[in-house]
Amino acid sequence: MRAWLDRDVGPVHVVRALTADLPVGRIARPVRLLRHRLVRGLPPALPDGPLQPPGTAPAATPKPLPLRNCDGCDRAIRAAHPGALCRDCRREAVTVVVG
C-alpha cells in the first residue's frame, strides 16, 4: 500500500482498486486476491519534472532580435543586423525604385 501512496494515488483509488469487481460468493484466499490486486494494479511511477504530452519535446523560446535604429527614420526596430530599415522606410524604398 505504501508504494501506491508514494506514487500519489489517493486512498480512495486504492480502495476502489481493491474492491471493484469482486468475485461473487465465497473467496477462497482473500489475502492472495488483495496481494494480486496490489501488485498487478500498481500504477506506473510518475516521471520526475513537469508532465508533457508524449512525443513532444520542450519548446525552446527563441530570443527576440536586438533593438536597432532604422537607417531611414531613426525609429527603433528589431533587426538581426545593423543597417536595416523599418516597414515604412522599406515600403518607400520599394515605391521609389519601382515607380
N, C-alpha and C positions, 0 to 999 in steps of 0.2 A: 504494500500500500504506500510505503514511503516513496518508492520510485515513481508512482503515479503523481503524488503531490509535488515531487521535485520537478516534474515536467509541466507544472502549472495547470494540472487538471483538478478541478474543484471536487469536493466531496460528493456533491450531487451527481456528477458524472460517474464517479466511482461506484456509487450505489446503483445507478442505472445500468452500468456495465455488468454488475454482479447479479442483478435481479431480473433483468429483461429476458424474456423468452425462456423462463424456467420450464423444465420438463413437467408434464402433468403426472401426478401420482407421487409415489414414494421415491426419494432419491437415495440410491444405494450408498454412495460415497460422497456426501456433501462437501467434505473438505477437498477432495480431488477436483470437484466441479469448481469450487471457488479458486483453487490454485490455478487450474487450467484457464479460467477466465481472467485472472490477474496477470498471468504470464502471456497468454496469447493476445489479449486485448490491450496490452500496454501500448499507448500511443507513441509515435516516434519522438525522439528528443528534439526540442526546438533548436534552431541554429543560433549561434551567438551573433549579436548585432541586429540591425533592423531587418524586417522581413521584406522581401521583394518578390514580385511575380516571377515564376520560373521562366528562364530564357531571356531575362533582361539583365543587362549589366548596369551598374551605377552610371548614370549620365554625368559626364563632366561638364560643368557650366563653362562656356567659353568666356575668356576675359574680354571686356569691352575694349574697343580700339582707343588709342590715346587721343586726347583733345589736341587739335591743331587749329591754327588760324587759316581761313580761306585766303588764298593769294589775291583774289579779285576784290573782296569787300571787307576783309579782316573780321569776318564772322567766325565764331567758334564752331568747329565741326569735328566729328570723329572720323579720322582717316588713318590708313595704315602707313602712309608715307608723307613726308613734307611736300609742299607744292600742290596739294590737292585743292580743288575748287568745290564750293558748296553747290547745292542743287540749282539755285537761281543763276549763279555765275556760269555753270555748265550749260544751262539752257540758253543763256545769252550768247555764249561762245559758239554753240551749235547754230543758232539762228544767224549769227554774223557770218559764219563760214558758208552756210548753205544759201542764205538769202542775199 
